[in-house]
Amino acid sequence: MFFIFGWGRVSDDRYSYRGSSICPRCRNTVGNELAKVTTWFTLFFIPAIPYKVQYGRVCPICGYTEEINKEIFNRIVGAIGHGR
């Protein structure tokens, strides 16, 4: 018997909220967007166990991501009404 396993499957949850900011990389005024990126261990090509979670603010124009901690992410997402 053998198992097919792997890692690297990524899910990306994005949240937009009111206001705007200036991207430090491209200098465009952009809407605020948060991202939660989860990398999964897979078993038979099914995501089974999350082993890496990253939180950040994302520029929707150039893709620059400023990493933030989980508490700040949850506080902002809770305040915009997504309830996580």
PDB file of N, CA, C and O in Angstrom, chain B, residues numbered from 101:
ATOM      1  N   MET B 101       0.838  -1.164   0.000  1.00  0.00           N
ATOM      2  CA  MET B 101       0.000   0.000   0.000  1.00  0.00           C
ATOM      3  C   MET B 101       0.896   1.244   0.000  1.00  0.00           C
ATOM      4  O   MET B 101       1.942   1.272   0.649  1.00  0.00           O
ATOM      5  N   PHE B 102       0.473   2.251  -0.727  1.00  0.00           N
ATOM      6  CA  PHE B 102       1.214   3.508  -0.739  1.00  0.00           C
ATOM      7  C   PHE B 102       0.230   4.672  -0.703  1.00  0.00           C
ATOM      8  O   PHE B 102      -0.936   4.537  -1.073  1.00  0.00           O
ATOM      9  N   PHE B 103       0.720   5.796  -0.256  1.00  0.00           N
ATOM     10  CA  PHE B 103      -0.095   7.001  -0.167  1.00  0.00           C
ATOM     11  C   PHE B 103       0.459   8.057  -1.100  1.00  0.00           C
ATOM     12  O   PHE B 103       1.672   8.185  -1.265  1.00  0.00           O
ATOM     13  N   ILE B 104      -0.418   8.792  -1.693  1.00  0.00           N
ATOM     14  CA  ILE B 104      -0.014   9.927  -2.516  1.00  0.00           C
ATOM     15  C   ILE B 104      -0.217  11.177  -1.665  1.00  0.00           C
ATOM     16  O   ILE B 104      -1.335  11.495  -1.260  1.00  0.00           O
ATOM     17  N   PHE B 105       0.878  11.876  -1.402  1.00  0.00           N
ATOM     18  CA  PHE B 105       0.774  13.077  -0.591  1.00  0.00           C
ATOM     19  C   PHE B 105       1.624  14.169  -1.200  1.00  0.00           C
ATOM     20  O   PHE B 105       2.462  13.913  -2.066  1.00  0.00           O
ATOM     21  N   GLY B 106       1.405  15.365  -0.750  1.00  0.00           N
ATOM     22  CA  GLY B 106       2.170  16.492  -1.245  1.00  0.00           C
ATOM     23  C   GLY B 106       1.924  17.704  -0.393  1.00  0.00           C
ATOM     24  O   GLY B 106       1.247  17.627   0.632  1.00  0.00           O
ATOM     25  N   TRP B 107       2.466  18.819  -0.809  1.00  0.00           N
ATOM     26  CA  TRP B 107       2.254  20.068  -0.118  1.00  0.00           C
ATOM     27  C   TRP B 107       2.365  21.199  -1.124  1.00  0.00           C
ATOM     28  O   TRP B 107       2.797  20.999  -2.259  1.00  0.00           O
ATOM     29  N   GLY B 108       1.984  22.345  -0.711  1.00  0.00           N
ATOM     30  CA  GLY B 108       2.099  23.480  -1.598  1.00  0.00           C
ATOM     31  C   GLY B 108       0.783  23.970  -2.168  1.00  0.00           C
ATOM     32  O   GLY B 108       0.760  25.000  -2.841  1.00  0.00           O
ATOM     33  N   ARG B 109      -0.301  23.276  -1.926  1.00  0.00           N
ATOM     34  CA  ARG B 109      -1.605  23.778  -2.359  1.00  0.00           C
ATOM     35  C   ARG B 109      -1.901  25.027  -1.568  1.00  0.00           C
ATOM     36  O   ARG B 109      -1.781  25.019  -0.343  1.00  0.00           O
ATOM     37  N   VAL B 110      -2.286  26.105  -2.232  1.00  0.00           N
ATOM     38  CA  VAL B 110      -2.462  27.395  -1.577  1.00  0.00           C
ATOM     39  C   VAL B 110      -3.892  27.883  -1.771  1.00  0.00           C
ATOM     40  O   VAL B 110      -4.442  27.825  -2.871  1.00  0.00           O
ATOM     41  N   SER B 111      -4.484  28.365  -0.678  1.00  0.00           N
ATOM     42  CA  SER B 111      -5.777  29.042  -0.779  1.00  0.00           C
ATOM     43  C   SER B 111      -5.574  30.498  -0.367  1.00  0.00           C
ATOM     44  O   SER B 111      -4.790  30.799   0.534  1.00  0.00           O
ATOM     45  N   ASP B 112      -6.278  31.380  -1.029  1.00  0.00           N
ATOM     46  CA  ASP B 112      -6.087  32.815  -0.848  1.00  0.00           C
ATOM     47  C   ASP B 112      -7.444  33.456  -0.593  1.00  0.00           C
ATOM     48  O   ASP B 112      -8.280  33.522  -1.494  1.00  0.00           O
ATOM     49  N   ASP B 113      -7.667  33.930   0.631  1.00  0.00           N
ATOM     50  CA  ASP B 113      -8.908  34.627   0.977  1.00  0.00           C
ATOM     51  C   ASP B 113      -8.614  36.114   1.007  1.00  0.00           C
ATOM     52  O   ASP B 113      -7.674  36.546   1.673  1.00  0.00           O
ATOM     53  N   ARG B 114      -9.403  36.901   0.296  1.00  0.00           N
ATOM     54  CA  ARG B 114      -9.171  38.355   0.235  1.00  0.00           C
ATOM     55  C   ARG B 114     -10.388  39.101   0.757  1.00  0.00           C
ATOM     56  O   ARG B 114     -11.531  38.689   0.561  1.00  0.00           O
ATOM     57  N   TYR B 115     -10.106  40.208   1.424  1.00  0.00           N
ATOM     58  CA  TYR B 115     -11.132  41.054   2.011  1.00  0.00           C
ATOM     59  C   TYR B 115     -10.844  42.505   1.635  1.00  0.00           C
ATOM     60  O   TYR B 115      -9.722  42.974   1.828  1.00  0.00           O
ATOM     61  N   SER B 116     -11.818  43.213   1.110  1.00  0.00           N
ATOM     62  CA  SER B 116     -11.683  44.633   0.798  1.00  0.00           C
ATOM     63  C   SER B 116     -12.420  45.429   1.857  1.00  0.00           C
ATOM     64  O   SER B 116     -13.450  44.996   2.373  1.00  0.00           O
ATOM     65  N   TYR B 117     -11.884  46.597   2.176  1.00  0.00           N
ATOM     66  CA  TYR B 117     -12.562  47.445   3.135  1.00  0.00           C
ATOM     67  C   TYR B 117     -12.405  48.904   2.751  1.00  0.00           C
ATOM     68  O   TYR B 117     -11.543  49.256   1.946  1.00  0.00           O
ATOM     69  N   ARG B 118     -13.243  49.749   3.330  1.00  0.00           N
ATOM     70  CA  ARG B 118     -13.305  51.176   2.981  1.00  0.00           C
ATOM     71  C   ARG B 118     -11.983  51.875   3.195  1.00  0.00           C
ATOM     72  O   ARG B 118     -11.150  51.470   4.007  1.00  0.00           O
ATOM     73  N   GLY B 119     -11.826  52.928   2.445  1.00  0.00           N
ATOM     74  CA  GLY B 119     -10.643  53.759   2.583  1.00  0.00           C
ATOM     75  C   GLY B 119      -9.640  53.455   1.493  1.00  0.00           C
ATOM     76  O   GLY B 119      -9.836  52.567   0.663  1.00  0.00           O
ATOM     77  N   SER B 120      -8.569  54.210   1.518  1.00  0.00           N
ATOM     78  CA  SER B 120      -7.512  53.992   0.549  1.00  0.00           C
ATOM     79  C   SER B 120      -6.182  54.320   1.187  1.00  0.00           C
ATOM     80  O   SER B 120      -6.117  54.980   2.225  1.00  0.00           O
ATOM     81  N   SER B 121      -5.132  53.857   0.560  1.00  0.00           N
ATOM     82  CA  SER B 121      -3.783  54.130   1.035  1.00  0.00           C
ATOM     83  C   SER B 121      -2.867  54.212  -0.175  1.00  0.00           C
ATOM     84  O   SER B 121      -3.263  53.880  -1.293  1.00  0.00           O
ATOM     85  N   ILE B 122      -1.656  54.651   0.056  1.00  0.00           N
ATOM     86  CA  ILE B 122      -0.670  54.744  -1.017  1.00  0.00           C
ATOM     87  C   ILE B 122       0.266  53.554  -0.909  1.00  0.00           C
ATOM     88  O   ILE B 122       0.856  53.311   0.144  1.00  0.00           O
ATOM     89  N   CYS B 123       0.401  52.817  -1.996  1.00  0.00           N
ATOM     90  CA  CYS B 123       1.285  51.653  -2.033  1.00  0.00           C
ATOM     91  C   CYS B 123       2.735  52.128  -1.935  1.00  0.00           C
ATOM     92  O   CYS B 123       3.135  53.027  -2.674  1.00  0.00           O
ATOM     93  N   PRO B 124       3.532  51.536  -1.033  1.00  0.00           N
ATOM     94  CA  PRO B 124       4.923  51.963  -0.908  1.00  0.00           C
ATOM     95  C   PRO B 124       5.793  51.599  -2.113  1.00  0.00           C
ATOM     96  O   PRO B 124       6.855  52.191  -2.309  1.00  0.00           O
ATOM     97  N   ARG B 125       5.354  50.638  -2.913  1.00  0.00           N
ATOM     98  CA  ARG B 125       6.158  50.234  -4.063  1.00  0.00           C
ATOM     99  C   ARG B 125       5.795  50.982  -5.333  1.00  0.00           C
ATOM    100  O   ARG B 125       6.673  51.561  -5.972  1.00  0.00           O
ATOM    101  N   CYS B 126       4.513  50.988  -5.721  1.00  0.00           N
ATOM    102  CA  CYS B 126       4.130  51.597  -7.000  1.00  0.00           C
ATOM    103  C   CYS B 126       3.621  53.028  -6.857  1.00  0.00           C
ATOM    104  O   CYS B 126       3.427  53.718  -7.858  1.00  0.00           O
ATOM    105  N   ARG B 127       3.402  53.481  -5.617  1.00  0.00           N
ATOM    106  CA  ARG B 127       2.971  54.848  -5.329  1.00  0.00           C
ATOM    107  C   ARG B 127       1.577  55.196  -5.858  1.00  0.00           C
ATOM    108  O   ARG B 127       1.244  56.376  -5.973  1.00  0.00           O
ATOM    109  N   ASN B 128       0.777  54.212  -6.175  1.00  0.00           N
ATOM    110  CA  ASN B 128      -0.606  54.455  -6.585  1.00  0.00           C
ATOM    111  C   ASN B 128      -1.494  54.539  -5.349  1.00  0.00           C
ATOM    112  O   ASN B 128      -1.219  53.904  -4.331  1.00  0.00           O
ATOM    113  N   THR B 129      -2.547  55.316  -5.446  1.00  0.00           N
ATOM    114  CA  THR B 129      -3.556  55.320  -4.395  1.00  0.00           C
ATOM    115  C   THR B 129      -4.499  54.164  -4.679  1.00  0.00           C
ATOM    116  O   THR B 129      -5.145  54.113  -5.726  1.00  0.00           O
ATOM    117  N   VAL B 130      -4.570  53.240  -3.736  1.00  0.00           N
ATOM    118  CA  VAL B 130      -5.324  52.004  -3.961  1.00  0.00           C
ATOM    119  C   VAL B 130      -6.307  51.768  -2.824  1.00  0.00           C
ATOM    120  O   VAL B 130      -6.148  52.293  -1.722  1.00  0.00           O
ATOM    121  N   GLY B 131      -7.331  50.962  -3.118  1.00  0.00           N
ATOM    122  CA  GLY B 131      -8.261  50.532  -2.089  1.00  0.00           C
ATOM    123  C   GLY B 131      -7.576  49.547  -1.165  1.00  0.00           C
ATOM    124  O   GLY B 131      -6.656  48.835  -1.568  1.00  0.00           O
ATOM    125  N   ASN B 132      -8.029  49.512   0.073  1.00  0.00           N
ATOM    126  CA  ASN B 132      -7.422  48.619   1.049  1.00  0.00           C
ATOM    127  C   ASN B 132      -7.895  47.189   0.826  1.00  0.00           C
ATOM    128  O   ASN B 132      -9.089  46.933   0.675  1.00  0.00           O
ATOM    129  N   GLU B 133      -6.963  46.285   0.808  1.00  0.00           N
ATOM    130  CA  GLU B 133      -7.283  44.868   0.612  1.00  0.00           C
ATOM    131  C   GLU B 133      -6.401  44.030   1.527  1.00  0.00           C
ATOM    132  O   GLU B 133      -5.188  44.231   1.593  1.00  0.00           O
ATOM    133  N   LEU B 134      -7.024  43.088   2.233  1.00  0.00           N
ATOM    134  CA  LEU B 134      -6.306  42.159   3.092  1.00  0.00           C
ATOM    135  C   LEU B 134      -6.314  40.777   2.456  1.00  0.00           C
ATOM    136  O   LEU B 134      -7.232  40.427   1.715  1.00  0.00           O
ATOM    137  N   ALA B 135      -5.286  40.002   2.753  1.00  0.00           N
ATOM    138  CA  ALA B 135      -5.230  38.636   2.236  1.00  0.00           C
ATOM    139  C   ALA B 135      -4.789  37.684   3.339  1.00  0.00           C
ATOM    140  O   ALA B 135      -3.915  38.006   4.143  1.00  0.00           O
ATOM    141  N   LYS B 136      -5.404  36.514   3.365  1.00  0.00           N
ATOM    142  CA  LYS B 136      -4.996  35.415   4.229  1.00  0.00           C
ATOM    143  C   LYS B 136      -4.614  34.273   3.296  1.00  0.00           C
ATOM    144  O   LYS B 136      -5.466  33.727   2.594  1.00  0.00           O
ATOM    145  N   VAL B 137      -3.338  33.913   3.289  1.00  0.00           N
ATOM    146  CA  VAL B 137      -2.836  32.880   2.389  1.00  0.00           C
ATOM    147  C   VAL B 137      -2.487  31.649   3.221  1.00  0.00           C
ATOM    148  O   VAL B 137      -1.655  31.718   4.125  1.00  0.00           O
ATOM    149  N   THR B 138      -3.129  30.524   2.911  1.00  0.00           N
ATOM    150  CA  THR B 138      -2.914  29.282   3.633  1.00  0.00           C
ATOM    151  C   THR B 138      -2.283  28.259   2.697  1.00  0.00           C
ATOM    152  O   THR B 138      -2.772  28.026   1.592  1.00  0.00           O
ATOM    153  N   THR B 139      -1.190  27.651   3.152  1.00  0.00           N
ATOM    154  CA  THR B 139      -0.536  26.586   2.392  1.00  0.00           C
ATOM    155  C   THR B 139      -0.896  25.261   3.063  1.00  0.00           C
ATOM    156  O   THR B 139      -0.816  25.129   4.284  1.00  0.00           O
ATOM    157  N   TRP B 140      -1.291  24.286   2.250  1.00  0.00           N
ATOM    158  CA  TRP B 140      -1.845  23.031   2.754  1.00  0.00           C
ATOM    159  C   TRP B 140      -0.959  21.831   2.444  1.00  0.00           C
ATOM    160  O   TRP B 140      -0.302  21.788   1.404  1.00  0.00           O
ATOM    161  N   PHE B 141      -0.944  20.861   3.351  1.00  0.00           N
ATOM    162  CA  PHE B 141      -0.437  19.518   3.105  1.00  0.00           C
ATOM    163  C   PHE B 141      -1.600  18.761   2.481  1.00  0.00           C
ATOM    164  O   PHE B 141      -2.719  18.839   2.989  1.00  0.00           O
ATOM    165  N   THR B 142      -1.369  18.034   1.399  1.00  0.00           N
ATOM    166  CA  THR B 142      -2.466  17.329   0.719  1.00  0.00           C
ATOM    167  C   THR B 142      -2.305  15.821   0.828  1.00  0.00           C
ATOM    168  O   THR B 142      -1.191  15.301   0.891  1.00  0.00           O
ATOM    169  N   LEU B 143      -3.418  15.145   0.848  1.00  0.00           N
ATOM    170  CA  LEU B 143      -3.469  13.681   0.847  1.00  0.00           C
ATOM    171  C   LEU B 143      -4.422  13.271  -0.260  1.00  0.00           C
ATOM    172  O   LEU B 143      -5.600  13.625  -0.233  1.00  0.00           O
ATOM    173  N   PHE B 144      -3.922  12.532  -1.226  1.00  0.00           N
ATOM    174  CA  PHE B 144      -4.699  12.160  -2.403  1.00  0.00           C
ATOM    175  C   PHE B 144      -5.265  13.404  -3.097  1.00  0.00           C
ATOM    176  O   PHE B 144      -6.415  13.418  -3.536  1.00  0.00           O
ATOM    177  N   PHE B 145      -4.441  14.434  -3.184  1.00  0.00           N
ATOM    178  CA  PHE B 145      -4.766  15.686  -3.865  1.00  0.00           C
ATOM    179  C   PHE B 145      -5.883  16.483  -3.204  1.00  0.00           C
ATOM    180  O   PHE B 145      -6.445  17.388  -3.820  1.00  0.00           O
ATOM    181  N   ILE B 146      -6.210  16.156  -1.958  1.00  0.00           N
ATOM    182  CA  ILE B 146      -7.218  16.874  -1.192  1.00  0.00           C
ATOM    183  C   ILE B 146      -6.499  17.636  -0.085  1.00  0.00           C
ATOM    184  O   ILE B 146      -5.752  17.034   0.687  1.00  0.00           O
ATOM    185  N   PRO B 147      -6.712  18.960   0.008  1.00  0.00           N
ATOM    186  CA  PRO B 147      -6.078  19.711   1.097  1.00  0.00           C
ATOM    187  C   PRO B 147      -6.521  19.148   2.440  1.00  0.00           C
ATOM    188  O   PRO B 147      -7.717  19.087   2.725  1.00  0.00           O
ATOM    189  N   ALA B 148      -5.563  18.737   3.266  1.00  0.00           N
ATOM    190  CA  ALA B 148      -5.897  18.063   4.513  1.00  0.00           C
ATOM    191  C   ALA B 148      -5.493  18.860   5.753  1.00  0.00           C
ATOM    192  O   ALA B 148      -6.301  19.028   6.666  1.00  0.00           O
ATOM    193  N   ILE B 149      -4.260  19.348   5.797  1.00  0.00           N
ATOM    194  CA  ILE B 149      -3.753  20.012   6.991  1.00  0.00           C
ATOM    195  C   ILE B 149      -3.078  21.323   6.602  1.00  0.00           C
ATOM    196  O   ILE B 149      -2.132  21.321   5.815  1.00  0.00           O
ATOM    197  N   PRO B 150      -3.556  22.443   7.147  1.00  0.00           N
ATOM    198  CA  PRO B 150      -2.851  23.702   6.871  1.00  0.00           C
ATOM    199  C   PRO B 150      -1.550  23.733   7.671  1.00  0.00           C
ATOM    200  O   PRO B 150      -1.555  23.469   8.873  1.00  0.00           O
ATOM    201  N   TYR B 151      -0.439  24.055   7.009  1.00  0.00           N
ATOM    202  CA  TYR B 151       0.818  24.098   7.756  1.00  0.00           C
ATOM    203  C   TYR B 151       1.489  25.457   7.723  1.00  0.00           C
ATOM    204  O   TYR B 151       2.502  25.657   8.394  1.00  0.00           O
ATOM    205  N   LYS B 152       0.950  26.394   6.959  1.00  0.00           N
ATOM    206  CA  LYS B 152       1.518  27.737   6.934  1.00  0.00           C
ATOM    207  C   LYS B 152       0.410  28.721   6.604  1.00  0.00           C
ATOM    208  O   LYS B 152      -0.294  28.571   5.606  1.00  0.00           O
ATOM    209  N   VAL B 153       0.261  29.739   7.463  1.00  0.00           N
ATOM    210  CA  VAL B 153      -0.739  30.779   7.239  1.00  0.00           C
ATOM    211  C   VAL B 153      -0.029  32.124   7.326  1.00  0.00           C
ATOM    212  O   VAL B 153       0.711  32.392   8.273  1.00  0.00           O
ATOM    213  N   GLN B 154      -0.269  32.971   6.317  1.00  0.00           N
ATOM    214  CA  GLN B 154       0.320  34.303   6.286  1.00  0.00           C
ATOM    215  C   GLN B 154      -0.795  35.329   6.120  1.00  0.00           C
ATOM    216  O   GLN B 154      -1.794  35.071   5.449  1.00  0.00           O
ATOM    217  N   TYR B 155      -0.614  36.488   6.734  1.00  0.00           N
ATOM    218  CA  TYR B 155      -1.585  37.567   6.678  1.00  0.00           C
ATOM    219  C   TYR B 155      -0.894  38.805   6.133  1.00  0.00           C
ATOM    220  O   TYR B 155       0.263  39.068   6.459  1.00  0.00           O
ATOM    221  N   GLY B 156      -1.605  39.575   5.294  1.00  0.00           N
ATOM    222  CA  GLY B 156      -0.974  40.772   4.752  1.00  0.00           C
ATOM    223  C   GLY B 156      -1.947  41.743   4.135  1.00  0.00           C
ATOM    224  O   GLY B 156      -3.101  41.414   3.862  1.00  0.00           O
ATOM    225  N   ARG B 157      -1.451  42.962   3.919  1.00  0.00           N
ATOM    226  CA  ARG B 157      -2.152  43.983   3.135  1.00  0.00           C
ATOM    227  C   ARG B 157      -1.580  43.915   1.736  1.00  0.00           C
ATOM    228  O   ARG B 157      -0.363  43.862   1.553  1.00  0.00           O
ATOM    229  N   VAL B 158      -2.470  43.916   0.739  1.00  0.00           N
ATOM    230  CA  VAL B 158      -2.053  43.688  -0.642  1.00  0.00           C
ATOM    231  C   VAL B 158      -2.414  44.881  -1.513  1.00  0.00           C
ATOM    232  O   VAL B 158      -3.511  45.430  -1.407  1.00  0.00           O
ATOM    233  N   CYS B 159      -1.480  45.279  -2.379  1.00  0.00           N
ATOM    234  CA  CYS B 159      -1.766  46.281  -3.396  1.00  0.00           C
ATOM    235  C   CYS B 159      -2.395  45.555  -4.585  1.00  0.00           C
ATOM    236  O   CYS B 159      -1.757  44.675  -5.163  1.00  0.00           O
ATOM    237  N   PRO B 160      -3.632  45.900  -4.967  1.00  0.00           N
ATOM    238  CA  PRO B 160      -4.271  45.198  -6.082  1.00  0.00           C
ATOM    239  C   PRO B 160      -3.670  45.541  -7.441  1.00  0.00           C
ATOM    240  O   PRO B 160      -3.974  44.871  -8.428  1.00  0.00           O
ATOM    241  N   ILE B 161      -2.823  46.572  -7.517  1.00  0.00           N
ATOM    242  CA  ILE B 161      -2.229  46.955  -8.794  1.00  0.00           C
ATOM    243  C   ILE B 161      -0.915  46.215  -9.047  1.00  0.00           C
ATOM    244  O   ILE B 161      -0.758  45.554 -10.073  1.00  0.00           O
ATOM    245  N   CYS B 162       0.030  46.329  -8.101  1.00  0.00           N
ATOM    246  CA  CYS B 162       1.353  45.735  -8.334  1.00  0.00           C
ATOM    247  C   CYS B 162       1.573  44.423  -7.577  1.00  0.00           C
ATOM    248  O   CYS B 162       2.550  43.720  -7.836  1.00  0.00           O
ATOM    249  N   GLY B 163       0.674  44.085  -6.642  1.00  0.00           N
ATOM    250  CA  GLY B 163       0.802  42.835  -5.909  1.00  0.00           C
ATOM    251  C   GLY B 163       1.703  42.900  -4.686  1.00  0.00           C
ATOM    252  O   GLY B 163       1.920  41.881  -4.030  1.00  0.00           O
ATOM    253  N   TYR B 164       2.234  44.078  -4.365  1.00  0.00           N
ATOM    254  CA  TYR B 164       3.086  44.226  -3.186  1.00  0.00           C
ATOM    255  C   TYR B 164       2.297  43.816  -1.945  1.00  0.00           C
ATOM    256  O   TYR B 164       1.147  44.223  -1.777  1.00  0.00           O
ATOM    257  N   THR B 165       2.911  43.012  -1.075  1.00  0.00           N
ATOM    258  CA  THR B 165       2.258  42.554   0.143  1.00  0.00           C
ATOM    259  C   THR B 165       3.067  42.967   1.357  1.00  0.00           C
ATOM    260  O   THR B 165       4.259  42.676   1.459  1.00  0.00           O
ATOM    261  N   GLU B 166       2.407  43.643   2.266  1.00  0.00           N
ATOM    262  CA  GLU B 166       3.007  44.019   3.538  1.00  0.00           C
ATOM    263  C   GLU B 166       2.476  43.040   4.574  1.00  0.00           C
ATOM    264  O   GLU B 166       1.272  43.007   4.829  1.00  0.00           O
ATOM    265  N   GLU B 167       3.351  42.246   5.174  1.00  0.00           N
ATOM    266  CA  GLU B 167       2.911  41.239   6.126  1.00  0.00           C
ATOM    267  C   GLU B 167       2.446  41.910   7.414  1.00  0.00           C
ATOM    268  O   GLU B 167       3.084  42.837   7.913  1.00  0.00           O
ATOM    269  N   ILE B 168       1.318  41.421   7.944  1.00  0.00           N
ATOM    270  CA  ILE B 168       0.804  41.896   9.225  1.00  0.00           C
ATOM    271  C   ILE B 168       0.571  40.680  10.109  1.00  0.00           C
ATOM    272  O   ILE B 168       0.533  39.553   9.617  1.00  0.00           O
ATOM    273  N   ASN B 169       0.414  40.901  11.418  1.00  0.00           N
ATOM    274  CA  ASN B 169       0.203  39.748  12.296  1.00  0.00           C
ATOM    275  C   ASN B 169      -1.277  39.369  12.363  1.00  0.00           C
ATOM    276  O   ASN B 169      -2.151  40.129  11.947  1.00  0.00           O
ATOM    277  N   LYS B 170      -1.528  38.198  12.889  1.00  0.00           N
ATOM    278  CA  LYS B 170      -2.869  37.618  12.910  1.00  0.00           C
ATOM    279  C   LYS B 170      -3.857  38.476  13.707  1.00  0.00           C
ATOM    280  O   LYS B 170      -5.009  38.623  13.299  1.00  0.00           O
ATOM    281  N   GLU B 171      -3.421  39.044  14.836  1.00  0.00           N
ATOM    282  CA  GLU B 171      -4.315  39.838  15.666  1.00  0.00           C
ATOM    283  C   GLU B 171      -4.814  41.081  14.925  1.00  0.00           C
ATOM    284  O   GLU B 171      -6.002  41.398  14.974  1.00  0.00           O
ATOM    285  N   ILE B 172      -3.916  41.776  14.245  1.00  0.00           N
ATOM    286  CA  ILE B 172      -4.322  42.956  13.481  1.00  0.00           C
ATOM    287  C   ILE B 172      -5.268  42.557  12.355  1.00  0.00           C
ATOM    288  O   ILE B 172      -6.278  43.223  12.128  1.00  0.00           O
ATOM    289  N   PHE B 173      -4.949  41.474  11.647  1.00  0.00           N
ATOM    290  CA  PHE B 173      -5.809  40.977  10.573  1.00  0.00           C
ATOM    291  C   PHE B 173      -7.211  40.691  11.097  1.00  0.00           C
ATOM    292  O   PHE B 173      -8.198  41.149  10.523  1.00  0.00           O
ATOM    293  N   ASN B 174      -7.297  39.929  12.194  1.00  0.00           N
ATOM    294  CA  ASN B 174      -8.605  39.570  12.747  1.00  0.00           C
ATOM    295  C   ASN B 174      -9.376  40.786  13.243  1.00  0.00           C
ATOM    296  O   ASN B 174     -10.600  40.831  13.118  1.00  0.00           O
ATOM    297  N   ARG B 175      -8.681  41.769  13.802  1.00  0.00           N
ATOM    298  CA  ARG B 175      -9.350  42.976  14.279  1.00  0.00           C
ATOM    299  C   ARG B 175      -9.955  43.752  13.106  1.00  0.00           C
ATOM    300  O   ARG B 175     -11.090  44.220  13.198  1.00  0.00           O
ATOM    301  N   ILE B 176      -9.210  43.892  12.007  1.00  0.00           N
ATOM    302  CA  ILE B 176      -9.726  44.628  10.854  1.00  0.00           C
ATOM    303  C   ILE B 176     -10.879  43.866  10.189  1.00  0.00           C
ATOM    304  O   ILE B 176     -11.906  44.455   9.854  1.00  0.00           O
ATOM    305  N   VAL B 177     -10.703  42.571  10.005  1.00  0.00           N
ATOM    306  CA  VAL B 177     -11.751  41.768   9.367  1.00  0.00           C
ATOM    307  C   VAL B 177     -13.011  41.758  10.222  1.00  0.00           C
ATOM    308  O   VAL B 177     -14.119  41.807   9.687  1.00  0.00           O
ATOM    309  N   GLY B 178     -12.860  41.696  11.536  1.00  0.00           N
ATOM    310  CA  GLY B 178     -14.017  41.752  12.441  1.00  0.00           C
ATOM    311  C   GLY B 178     -14.732  43.095  12.358  1.00  0.00           C
ATOM    312  O   GLY B 178     -15.960  43.158  12.418  1.00  0.00           O
ATOM    313  N   ALA B 179     -13.953  44.174  12.219  1.00  0.00           N
ATOM    314  CA  ALA B 179     -14.537  45.508  12.161  1.00  0.00           C
ATOM    315  C   ALA B 179     -15.282  45.764  10.847  1.00  0.00           C
ATOM    316  O   ALA B 179     -16.216  46.565  10.810  1.00  0.00           O
ATOM    317  N   ILE B 180     -14.866  45.079   9.760  1.00  0.00           N
ATOM    318  CA  ILE B 180     -15.557  45.316   8.487  1.00  0.00           C
ATOM    319  C   ILE B 180     -16.747  44.396   8.290  1.00  0.00           C
ATOM    320  O   ILE B 180     -17.437  44.469   7.272  1.00  0.00           O
ATOM    321  N   GLY B 181     -16.991  43.515   9.281  1.00  0.00           N
ATOM    322  CA  GLY B 181     -18.221  42.748   9.273  1.00  0.00           C
ATOM    323  C   GLY B 181     -18.152  41.384   8.634  1.00  0.00           C
ATOM    324  O   GLY B 181     -19.194  40.804   8.325  1.00  0.00           O
ATOM    325  N   HIS B 182     -16.960  40.845   8.423  1.00  0.00           N
ATOM    326  CA  HIS B 182     -16.872  39.489   7.882  1.00  0.00           C
ATOM    327  C   HIS B 182     -16.891  38.438   8.982  1.00  0.00           C
ATOM    328  O   HIS B 182     -16.974  37.245   8.691  1.00  0.00           O
ATOM    329  N   GLY B 183     -16.814  38.861  10.247  1.00  0.00           N
ATOM    330  CA  GLY B 183     -17.048  37.986  11.379  1.00  0.00           C
ATOM    331  C   GLY B 183     -16.046  36.880  11.620  1.00  0.00           C
ATOM    332  O   GLY B 183     -16.400  35.886  12.254  1.00  0.00           O
ATOM    333  N   ARG B 184     -14.833  36.993  11.160  1.00  0.00           N
ATOM    334  CA  ARG B 184     -13.853  35.942  11.452  1.00  0.00           C
ATOM    335  C   ARG B 184     -12.988  36.337  12.605  1.00  0.00           C
ATOM    336  O   ARG B 184     -12.101  35.580  12.999  1.00  0.00           O
TER     337      ARG B 184
END
